Amino acid sequence: MQIAEQRGAIERGISERNARFFEAEAQKLDAWADDLKVGLEREIKDMDRQIREGRRAATAAVTLEDKLARQRQVKALEAERNRKRRSLFDAQDEVDRQRQALIDAIEGKLPQRAHLGTLLTIRWSLQSQGDYGRNQLQD
């Protein structure tokens, strides 16, 4: 029964170590994703602000040429903002893929095989001192 208890303790230890590893890696992935998301969202908000300013400038422009130039700038800013939004979604998809890869890697390590067998057999015998001395002389 002692061997079964030791085996169970070892398996629990391995499972706990794998759980800690998974948690640490998931936290790193989440922190990276949050940093990426915050940065892209900040850039998108800045682009929204620039677009609003560009629209106001286009409305305030006096000549048709100025209005058209401002509208082109607004369209370019909107295209850039849309590209950043797609980047945000692509980054979120990448995080999901990496999280799934992490889960798959951990799941691949879950099935463990344990084999109990004889690794080494040692045999010995005890002899009294009198026998030892006699064996020494015969050799």
GROMACS elastic network, one bead per residue, 0.5 to 0.9 nm:
[ bonds ]
;  ai    aj funct       b0    kb
    1     4     6  0.52550   500
    1     5     6  0.63835   500
    1     6     6  0.87691   500
    2     5     6  0.50927   500
    2     6     6  0.61910   500
    2     7     6  0.85576   500
    3     6     6  0.50657   500
    3     7     6  0.60425   500
    3     8     6  0.85235   500
    4     7     6  0.50212   500
    4     8     6  0.60906   500
    4     9     6  0.85627   500
    5     8     6  0.50574   500
    5     9     6  0.61379   500
    5    10     6  0.86064   500
    6     9     6  0.50342   500
    6    10     6  0.61415   500
    6    11     6  0.85834   500
    7    10     6  0.51166   500
    7    11     6  0.61593   500
    7    12     6  0.85921   500
    7   114     6  0.85127   500
    8    11     6  0.50953   500
    8    12     6  0.60989   500
    8    13     6  0.85076   500
    9    12     6  0.51090   500
    9    13     6  0.60973   500
    9    14     6  0.86391   500
   10    13     6  0.50198   500
   10    14     6  0.62221   500
   10    15     6  0.85986   500
   11    14     6  0.50968   500
   11    15     6  0.61229   500
   11    16     6  0.85742   500
   11   112     6  0.87040   500
   12    16     6  0.60376   500
   12    17     6  0.84936   500
   13    16     6  0.51192   500
   13    17     6  0.61097   500
   13    18     6  0.85713   500
   14    17     6  0.50706   500
   14    18     6  0.61264   500
   14    19     6  0.85426   500
   15    18     6  0.50922   500
   15    19     6  0.61222   500
   15    20     6  0.86665   500
   15   110     6  0.79275   500
   16    20     6  0.62071   500
   16    21     6  0.85785   500
   17    20     6  0.51216   500
   17    21     6  0.61686   500
   17    22     6  0.85976   500
   18    22     6  0.60529   500
   18    23     6  0.85063   500
   18   106     6  0.74125   500
   18   109     6  0.85802   500
   18   110     6  0.85494   500
   19    22     6  0.50646   500
   19    23     6  0.60780   500
   19    24     6  0.85551   500
   19   106     6  0.87856   500
   20    23     6  0.50777   500
   20    24     6  0.60863   500
   20    25     6  0.85617   500
   21    24     6  0.51757   500
   21    25     6  0.61528   500
   21    26     6  0.84859   500
   22    25     6  0.51921   500
   22    26     6  0.59597   500
   22    27     6  0.84801   500
   22   102     6  0.76118   500
   22   103     6  0.79330   500
   22   106     6  0.72008   500
   23    26     6  0.50581   500
   23    27     6  0.60602   500
   23    28     6  0.86254   500
   24    27     6  0.51430   500
   24    28     6  0.62997   500
   24    29     6  0.86861   500
   25    28     6  0.50808   500
   25    29     6  0.61847   500
   25    30     6  0.85752   500
   25    99     6  0.89623   500
   25   102     6  0.78919   500
   26    29     6  0.50236   500
   26    30     6  0.60404   500
   26    31     6  0.85371   500
   26    99     6  0.70998   500
   26   102     6  0.79659   500
   27    31     6  0.60412   500
   27    32     6  0.85006   500
   28    31     6  0.51544   500
   28    32     6  0.61494   500
   28    33     6  0.85346   500
   29    32     6  0.51468   500
   29    33     6  0.60729   500
   29    34     6  0.85526   500
   29    95     6  0.71349   500
   29    98     6  0.79068   500
   29    99     6  0.73511   500
   30    34     6  0.60060   500
   30    35     6  0.85291   500
   30    95     6  0.80782   500
   31    34     6  0.50849   500
   31    35     6  0.61463   500
   31    36     6  0.85557   500
   32    35     6  0.51791   500
   32    36     6  0.61588   500
   32    37     6  0.85310   500
   32    95     6  0.86471   500
   33    36     6  0.50929   500
   33    37     6  0.59637   500
   33    38     6  0.84839   500
   33    91     6  0.76954   500
   33    92     6  0.71632   500
   33    95     6  0.64336   500
   34    37     6  0.50234   500
   34    38     6  0.59608   500
   34    39     6  0.84419   500
   35    38     6  0.52471   500
   35    39     6  0.61437   500
   35    40     6  0.86253   500
   36    39     6  0.52451   500
   36    40     6  0.61920   500
   36    41     6  0.85032   500
   36    88     6  0.79899   500
   36    91     6  0.75992   500
   36    92     6  0.88503   500
   37    40     6  0.52374   500
   37    41     6  0.59295   500
   37    42     6  0.84100   500
   37    88     6  0.65161   500
   37    91     6  0.78729   500
   37    92     6  0.78570   500
   38    41     6  0.51171   500
   38    42     6  0.60056   500
   38    43     6  0.85932   500
   39    42     6  0.51483   500
   39    43     6  0.62990   500
   39    44     6  0.87028   500
   40    43     6  0.50238   500
   40    44     6  0.61325   500
   40    45     6  0.86146   500
   40    84     6  0.68017   500
   40    85     6  0.77724   500
   40    87     6  0.79287   500
   40    88     6  0.62380   500
   41    45     6  0.61236   500
   41    46     6  0.85220   500
   41    84     6  0.85127   500
   41    85     6  0.81623   500
   41    88     6  0.77494   500
   42    45     6  0.51611   500
   42    46     6  0.62076   500
   42    47     6  0.86329   500
   43    46     6  0.50386   500
   43    47     6  0.61766   500
   43    48     6  0.86624   500
   43    81     6  0.81963   500
   43    84     6  0.77489   500
   44    48     6  0.61702   500
   44    49     6  0.86360   500
   44    80     6  0.88785   500
   44    81     6  0.58046   500
   44    82     6  0.84941   500
   44    84     6  0.65911   500
   44    85     6  0.71164   500
   45    49     6  0.62473   500
   45    50     6  0.86635   500
   45    81     6  0.87582   500
   46    49     6  0.50604   500
   46    50     6  0.62607   500
   46    51     6  0.86157   500
   47    51     6  0.60838   500
   47    52     6  0.86439   500
   47    77     6  0.65976   500
   47    78     6  0.76289   500
   47    80     6  0.78569   500
   47    81     6  0.59072   500
   48    51     6  0.50164   500
   48    52     6  0.62434   500
   48    53     6  0.86365   500
   48    77     6  0.83119   500
   48    78     6  0.79883   500
   48    81     6  0.74324   500
   49    52     6  0.51849   500
   49    53     6  0.62535   500
   49    54     6  0.85646   500
   50    53     6  0.50506   500
   50    54     6  0.59992   500
   50    55     6  0.85878   500
   50    74     6  0.80682   500
   50    77     6  0.74507   500
   51    55     6  0.61468   500
   51    56     6  0.86211   500
   51    73     6  0.83959   500
   51    74     6  0.55215   500
   51    75     6  0.83703   500
   51    77     6  0.62439   500
   51    78     6  0.68888   500
   52    55     6  0.51501   500
   52    56     6  0.62806   500
   52    57     6  0.86096   500
   52    74     6  0.83430   500
   53    56     6  0.51217   500
   53    57     6  0.61230   500
   53    58     6  0.85711   500
   53    74     6  0.88148   500
   54    58     6  0.60588   500
   54    59     6  0.85731   500
   54    70     6  0.62273   500
   54    71     6  0.74294   500
   54    73     6  0.70748   500
   54    74     6  0.56278   500
   54    77     6  0.87995   500
   55    59     6  0.61580   500
   55    60     6  0.85404   500
   55    70     6  0.72864   500
   55    71     6  0.70917   500
   55    74     6  0.66399   500
   56    59     6  0.50923   500
   56    60     6  0.61091   500
   56    61     6  0.85441   500
   57    60     6  0.50077   500
   57    61     6  0.59750   500
   57    66     6  0.89853   500
   57    67     6  0.79614   500
   57    70     6  0.67884   500
   58    61     6  0.51455   500
   58    62     6  0.85931   500
   58    66     6  0.70856   500
   58    68     6  0.75058   500
   58    69     6  0.79507   500
   58    71     6  0.61905   500
   58    74     6  0.85956   500
   59    62     6  0.81854   500
   59    67     6  0.68927   500
   59    70     6  0.87094   500
   60    67     6  0.80407   500
   61    64     6  0.76405   500
   61    65     6  0.86820   500
   61    66     6  0.57071   500
   61    67     6  0.53973   500
   61    70     6  0.81146   500
   62    65     6  0.86036   500
   62    66     6  0.69185   500
   62    67     6  0.72435   500
   63    66     6  0.52898   500
   63    67     6  0.63195   500
   63    68     6  0.87361   500
   64    67     6  0.50014   500
   64    68     6  0.61336   500
   64    69     6  0.85219   500
   65    68     6  0.51915   500
   65    69     6  0.60952   500
   65    70     6  0.85721   500
   66    69     6  0.50496   500
   66    70     6  0.60613   500
   66    71     6  0.84926   500
   67    70     6  0.51854   500
   67    71     6  0.61403   500
   67    72     6  0.86878   500
   68    72     6  0.61801   500
   68    73     6  0.86340   500
   69    72     6  0.51325   500
   69    73     6  0.63479   500
   69    74     6  0.87265   500
   70    73     6  0.50176   500
   70    74     6  0.61972   500
   70    75     6  0.86423   500
   71    75     6  0.61247   500
   71    76     6  0.85559   500
   72    75     6  0.50273   500
   72    76     6  0.61418   500
   72    77     6  0.85591   500
   73    76     6  0.50653   500
   73    77     6  0.61512   500
   73    78     6  0.85680   500
   74    77     6  0.50235   500
   74    78     6  0.60819   500
   74    79     6  0.85714   500
   75    79     6  0.61278   500
   75    80     6  0.86016   500
   76    79     6  0.50912   500
   76    80     6  0.62436   500
   76    81     6  0.86018   500
   77    80     6  0.50333   500
   77    81     6  0.60654   500
   77    82     6  0.85432   500
   78    82     6  0.60725   500
   78    83     6  0.85235   500
   79    82     6  0.50862   500
   79    83     6  0.62071   500
   79    84     6  0.87009   500
   80    84     6  0.62497   500
   80    85     6  0.86558   500
   81    84     6  0.50486   500
   81    85     6  0.62124   500
   81    86     6  0.86883   500
   82    86     6  0.62626   500
   82    87     6  0.85560   500
   83    86     6  0.51169   500
   83    87     6  0.61804   500
   83    88     6  0.86684   500
   84    88     6  0.61537   500
   84    89     6  0.86949   500
   85    89     6  0.63711   500
   85    90     6  0.85511   500
   86    89     6  0.50846   500
   86    90     6  0.59848   500
   86    91     6  0.84255   500
   87    91     6  0.59265   500
   87    92     6  0.84682   500
   88    91     6  0.50758   500
   88    92     6  0.62061   500
   88    93     6  0.86099   500
   89    92     6  0.50183   500
   89    93     6  0.61402   500
   89    94     6  0.85735   500
   90    94     6  0.61383   500
   90    95     6  0.86437   500
   91    95     6  0.62198   500
   91    96     6  0.86253   500
   92    95     6  0.50547   500
   92    96     6  0.62753   500
   92    97     6  0.86838   500
   93    96     6  0.50129   500
   93    97     6  0.62198   500
   93    98     6  0.86619   500
   94    98     6  0.61348   500
   94    99     6  0.84835   500
   95    98     6  0.50840   500
   95    99     6  0.60363   500
   95   100     6  0.85225   500
   96    99     6  0.50501   500
   96   100     6  0.61318   500
   96   101     6  0.85637   500
   97   100     6  0.50855   500
   97   101     6  0.61198   500
   97   102     6  0.85976   500
   98   102     6  0.61301   500
   98   103     6  0.85827   500
   99   102     6  0.50408   500
   99   103     6  0.62122   500
   99   104     6  0.85804   500
  100   104     6  0.60322   500
  100   105     6  0.84947   500
  101   105     6  0.60684   500
  101   106     6  0.85923   500
  102   105     6  0.50877   500
  102   106     6  0.62162   500
  102   107     6  0.85286   500
  103   106     6  0.51729   500
  103   107     6  0.60179   500
  103   108     6  0.84796   500
  104   107     6  0.50157   500
  104   108     6  0.60326   500
  104   109     6  0.87285   500
  105   108     6  0.50763   500
  105   109     6  0.65804   500
  105   110     6  0.89775   500
  106   109     6  0.51779   500
  106   110     6  0.64350   500
  107   110     6  0.50708   500
  107   111     6  0.76280   500
  108   111     6  0.68349   500
  109   112     6  0.69389   500
  116   119     6  0.89360   500
  118   121     6  0.71495   500
  127   130     6  0.79359   500
  127   131     6  0.59536   500
  127   132     6  0.62962   500
  128   131     6  0.53302   500
  128   132     6  0.63496   500
  128   133     6  0.88642   500
  129   133     6  0.62050   500
  129   134     6  0.85876   500
  130   133     6  0.53837   500
  130   134     6  0.63673   500
  130   135     6  0.87429   500
  131   134     6  0.50854   500
  131   135     6  0.60867   500
  131   136     6  0.85707   500
  132   135     6  0.51398   500
  132   136     6  0.62102   500
  132   137     6  0.87900   500
  133   136     6  0.50937   500
  133   137     6  0.64752   500
  133   138     6  0.89002   500
  134   137     6  0.52270   500
  134   138     6  0.64050   500
  134   139     6  0.88716   500
  135   138     6  0.51497   500
  135   139     6  0.63003   500
  136   139     6  0.54268   500
